[in-house]
Amino acid sequence: MYIEQAFKGNNIWWRVLVTSLFSVGIFVVNFITFITMSKDEMAEAYKSMSGLSNNLSLVVNLLPFIFLLGLLFFLVQLLHKRSVLSLTTSRKAVDYKKIIFSFGLIVLMTTTVFAASYSIDSTAILWNFNPGKFAILFFISLLLFPFQIGLEEYLFRGYLMQQIGIIAKNRWFPLVITSIMFGVFHSANPEVATLGYGIMVFYIGTGFFLGIMTLMDESLELALGFHLGNNLMATLLVTTDFAALKTDAIYKYSGVEDPNYLLTEMLVSIAIVYPIILFIFAKRYNWKDWKSKLTGKIQQPKL
């Protein structure tokens, strides 16, 4: 009943339009700017950001998400007369244990895979640890990343998944559309320029992965925990010179001459790591009736 939570609110078309425009606006502007800029203009824009320290650049990039997430919650409550809880879960309360379990699982798997990769070949991975800078990075990440991943999850897997679902009256269409949107709106990241458009398979695949766990569990809790753990590991563990957010992480990847190495790792995550995580969730939370939950019809509950 997760998608059906949208029926609890006022869904007249102009309210949906206003909320969507204000919430998705920053992603749309970012995407349009990306596709209309020349390579020289793009390089100049990235260069201007590189003039800031890594930690200050991170703060500048993440601060807007505090306002945007608050705006989404405000519009949902003001225009749709719905609670944030209805965006989060179909149950009566948020299960924080699920968020913690999902967070811990991806942190454990990421560090394990990294340790194995490092032990096999560490030539392209450099020690980058600076205690002072890392302490500041750690504080900033814990403080601001919950807002960044919160906006992406509550927007794509929450609000848009639910609103598109009650319009399409099925589950597969909002899963496909929000996953593609999630990927497309990440195409402005500088990683795309370095790794090529093959990385879009990773972004869209991650969107599907998060959407599947949301529909199967009838809540955002697992997706919130995974997304937060994933982004924190990407920020604190290893950084690169061509990442969207360059940080003072513990390690630094220096293999720019062979960026396909990173792309291969990402595609392996989709093919191997993601299915393993879904299998663990399915066993732990007793997921059943996959076909119905992922492709079934949506009907308005009778009052």
N, C-alpha and C positions, 0 to 999 in steps of 0.2 A: 504493500500500500504506500510505498514511498512517493512515487509520482503522483498518486491520487491526493497527496497532502495539499496540492495546489488548489483543489476544489474547495478547500476551507476558506479561501480568500475571494476577493472581488477581482475577477479576471476580465473585465471589460477591456476592449482592445487598446484604448488610448493609455490606460494605466500600464499595460504590458509594454507598450511601445516606449513610454517615457522611462520606465525603469530599465528597459534593455538598452536604450540609447545612452543614458547616463552611466550605466554600469559597464557596458562593452566599449564605450567611447574611447577610452585611453588605448585599448588594444587596436581598434580600428584606425585611429590617428597614427599610431606607431607603425601599423602595417602599410598604410597609404604612403606615409613618409618614406618607408623603406623601399617600396617599389617605384617611387618617383625620383628618388635620389640617384645621381650618377655615382660611379665607383670612387671618383675623386672627392665628391661631397661627403660620401659615407666615410671615407678614410679620414677626412678632416674632422668630422664629427667625433669619431672614435678617438682621434688624436687629442681633441680638446678635453675629453673626459679623462684621458690618460695623464693629464697635467695634475689631477688631484691625487692625493694619497689613496691607496687601496681602501682603507677603512672609511675615509670621507666619501669616496665614490660609492661605496656600498650603502652608506646612510642616505645619500642623495637619491639613489635608485629605489630604496625601499620605503622611505618616508611617505610617498604619495599613497601607498597601499593602506595606510592607517585611515586616511580620509575616504578612500574609495570603498573599503569594506564597511566603514561606518555609514557611508551614503547608501550602499546597497541595503543594509539592514534597515535604515531609516525609510527608504522608499517602499520596501516590502511591508513594513508595519503601517506606514502612512497611507499609501495608495491601495495596497491589497488587503489591509486589515488582517495580516497574518503574523504569527510569531516566528522568531528565529528558530525555535524548536522544530517547527514544521518544515523548515529548510534543512534541518540537520538529520532528523530521524522520523520514522513512522511510529516509533514507540513513545511511551509516556515520559521518558527522561533520557538524557544523553548518557551513554555508557562509556565513561572515561577509561575503563579498563581496556576497551577495544582500541582506543586511540593509543594508549601506552604499549599494548602488545604489538600493534602494527608498526609503531615507531621503533620499538626495540628489535623487531624482526628484521627490518630493512637495514638498521644500523649494524646488526650482527652479520648479516649476509654481505653487506658492502665491505666491511672491514676484513671479513674472511676471504672474499674474492680478491681484494686488493693485496692482502698478505700473500696469497698464493701467486698472484701475478708478479709481485715484487720479488719473491723468492726465485721465480723462474728466470726473469730478466729485469734487472733494475737499471740498465744502462741509460734509459730515457727518463728516469725518475730521480729528481735531485732533492736532497734534504734542504728545506726552506724555513725551518722553524726559528722564529724570533719570539722569545717569551713575552716581551712587552707588547708587541704588535698583535700576537696571537691572543693574548688575554683580552685586548680591546675588541678584536674580531669576534671572539667567543661571546662576549657580552652583547655586542650589537646584533649578532645572529640570533641569540636566544630572545632578544627583545623585539626584533622587527620581522624576522622570517614568519612567525605565526600569522602576521597580518597579510603578508604576501601570498603564502599558500592558502590562507583562509579566503582571500578574495577569489583566487582561481578555483578553488573547490566549491565554494558557495555560489559562485557565478555559473561555472560550466556544469558541474555535476549536481548542483543544487537548483538554483532558480531556472536556468535555461533548460536543463533536463526535464524539470517538472512542467514548465510552461509549454515547451514543444511537445511533450508527451500527451498532455490533455488536449492539445489541438490535433495532433496526429492520431490520437486514440490507440496508440500502440507503444511498445517499449523499444523496439529495435531502431526506429527512426531517430528518436532523440539520442540514443546511444551513438549512432553513426554520425549524426550532425555535430553534436557537441565534441566528439573525439576529433573530427576533422577541424573544427573551429579551434580547438585547443592547440592542435599542431600548427595550423596556418598562422595563428597569432604569435607563435614562437619563431616564425621564419625570419623575423627581423633581428634575431640574436646573431652576434658576430661569428658564432660557431658555424653558421650556415655558409658564410663566405669562405671559411677555411676548409671545412669538411665536405662541402657540397650539399646538394639537395637530397642526398641519400640519408642525411640525418633526419629529414622530415618523417621517414619511416619510424624512427625512434620516437619523435614527438607525438605523432598520431597514434602509434602503437601504445605509448604510455597513456594517452587519453582513453583508448579503448580499455586498457588494463584497469584504470581507475574507475571508469564507468561501469565495467563488469562487476567489480567488487561492491560498488555502490548499489546497483540493482539487485545483486544476489543477497546482500546483507540488509537491504531496505533502509540504508542510512549512509551518512557521509563519514562516520567515525573512522573506519579503516582507511579510507582514502586520505583523510586529514592526517592521521598518524604516519602513513607511508610517505606522503608528499613532504611533510615536515622533516622526517628522518632523512629522506633522499636529498633534499636541498641543503640540509645542514652538513651532510657528509660531503656533498659536492663543493661546499664552501670551506669547510674546516680541514678536510683530509688532503685533497689534491687540487691545485690550481693550474691554470695555463695562461699563456699570454693572449690567447684568442677567445677566452671565455667571456660570456656576457657580463659576469661579475668577477674581475680579477681580485684575488684576496691574498692575505698573508697566511696561507694555509701551511700545514705541517710539511707537505711535499709539493713539488712543482714538476709538472710534466714538461720536458724540454724537447720532445720529439716532434717539433714542428715540421721537420723535413719528411716525416712519414705520418701525417695526421690520420691516415686510414687505420692506424693501430687503434686510435680512440674510437673511430666509427665502428670498427669490428667489435670492440668491447660493448658498445651500446647495442648493436644488433644481437649479440650473444645474450645480453640481458633480456631482450624481448623474447628470444627463442627458447631460453633455458630458465633464467632466473624468475621471470614473471610467472610462467606456468607453475613453477615450484611453489611460489608464494600463494597463488590462488589455490593450489592443492592443499597447502597447510591451512589456509583459512576455511576451505570447504570442510575439511575434517574437524577442525576445532569448533566451528559454528554450525556444523550439520546442515550444510547447504544442500537443498534438493530441488527438483523440478527446474532445472536450468533453462530448458526451452521456454517454459511459460514465463519465467522471471525476466528473460532477456528479449523475448520476442512477442510475448502475450499481448492481448488487447487491454486497453484502459477504459474503464467504465466509471461514470460518476456514481459514488456510493449513494444509496437511498437514505434520506434523512428519516 
